[in-house]
C-alpha cells in the first residue's frame, strides 16, 4: 500500500512539474474587411511568458470571416514549435468562437454540410483550423469587440491598417469562388 501511495505521489509531482514547464500562450486576434467582400486584414498578438509576438497580413480580396479564421490559423501554426498544449485564444468573432466549439462537430458529422444541406462557407479554413486545434488544448474566449480588451483593440487597428494600406496577399480559394460567382475578374481592374 505504501508503495502505491508513493507511486501516486511521484506521478502527481511529475504532472505538476510537467505543467509548470509548459508554456502558457495567450493569442489575441481580429480580422477586418473593407466593404466585405473586399480588401481585408488580420492582426494577432501572441503573448508568451517573456515576450509578445505581433503578426499581421493584408489581402486584396476576401471577407471578414475569412480574416478572422486566417489570423487564428496563422497564429496556431506559428506556435507549433513551442510544444505547448496550454493555449487561450481571445476573439471578438462569435462566428469563430461558436464555430470551433460547437458547430464544427455537427459540420464534420454531416460531411461539412450545414443544416440547410449546403457545404459550409470557408470550408478550406475550417478544415485547417480543425486539424490545427486538435494538436492543442485550447480555451476559446469571446471578448466584446471595441471594448476594454487592449490587445483585441490593438489587433482590430492592425487588421484595419493591413486591409487599408497593405492588401498585397492573395486569398486564392476565396478569389476563385468570387470570380465564378460573379462570372468575371473585373473586381481588380
MONOR-V436434 format. One record per pair of residues at least 4 apart in sequence whose C-alpha atoms are under 6 Angstrom apart, sorted by the first residue. I is the first residue (numbers start at 1). J is the second residue. D is the distance in whole Angstrom. If there is no record, write none. Layout:
I,J,D ; I,J,D
This chain:
14,18,6 ; 22,84,6 ; 23,84,6 ; 24,86,5 ; 25,47,6 ; 25,48,5 ; 25,87,5 ; 26,46,6 ; 26,47,5 ; 26,87,6 ; 26,88,5 ; 27,45,6 ; 27,46,5 ; 27,89,5 ; 28,44,6 ; 28,45,5 ; 28,89,6 ; 28,90,5 ; 28,152,6 ; 29,43,6 ; 29,44,4 ; 29,91,6 ; 29,155,6 ; 30,42,6 ; 30,43,5 ; 30,68,6 ; 30,155,5 ; 30,156,5 ; 31,41,6 ; 31,42,4 ; 31,64,6 ; 31,67,5 ; 31,68,4 ; 31,159,6 ; 32,40,5 ; 32,41,5 ; 32,64,5 ; 32,159,5 ; 32,160,5 ; 33,39,6 ; 33,40,4 ; 33,63,6 ; 33,64,5 ; 34,38,5 ; 34,39,5 ; 36,63,5 ; 37,62,5 ; 37,63,5 ; 38,61,5 ; 38,62,6 ; 39,59,6 ; 39,60,5 ; 39,61,5 ; 39,163,5 ; 40,58,6 ; 40,59,5 ; 40,62,6 ; 40,163,4 ; 41,57,5 ; 41,58,4 ; 41,59,6 ; 41,67,6 ; 41,159,5 ; 41,162,5 ; 41,163,4 ; 42,56,5 ; 42,57,6 ; 42,67,5 ; 42,71,5 ; 42,159,4 ; 43,55,6 ; 43,56,5 ; 43,155,4 ; 43,158,5 ; 43,159,5 ; 44,54,6 ; 44,55,5 ; 44,155,6 ; 45,53,6 ; 45,54,5 ; 46,52,6 ; 46,53,5 ; 47,52,4 ; 48,52,6 ; 57,162,6 ; 58,162,5 ; 58,163,5 ; 58,166,5 ; 58,167,4 ; 58,168,6 ; 58,169,6 ; 59,167,4 ; 59,168,6 ; 59,169,4 ; 59,170,6 ; 60,167,5 ; 60,168,6 ; 66,70,6 ; 73,129,6 ; 85,136,4 ; 85,137,5 ; 86,137,6 ; 87,138,5 ; 88,138,6 ; 88,139,5 ; 88,140,6 ; 89,140,5 ; 90,141,5 ; 90,142,6 ; 91,142,5 ; 91,143,6 ; 92,142,5 ; 92,143,5 ; 92,144,5 ; 92,145,5 ; 94,98,6 ; 95,99,6 ; 96,100,6 ; 98,102,5 ; 99,103,5 ; 99,104,6 ; 100,104,5 ; 104,108,6 ; 107,112,4 ; 107,113,6 ; 107,114,6 ; 108,112,5 ; 112,119,6 ; 113,117,5 ; 113,118,5 ; 113,119,4 ; 113,120,5 ; 114,118,6 ; 114,120,6 ; 126,130,6 ; 129,133,6 ; 146,153,6 ; 155,159,6 ; 161,165,6 ; 162,166,5 ; 163,167,5 ; 179,183,5 ; 179,184,5 ; 179,185,5
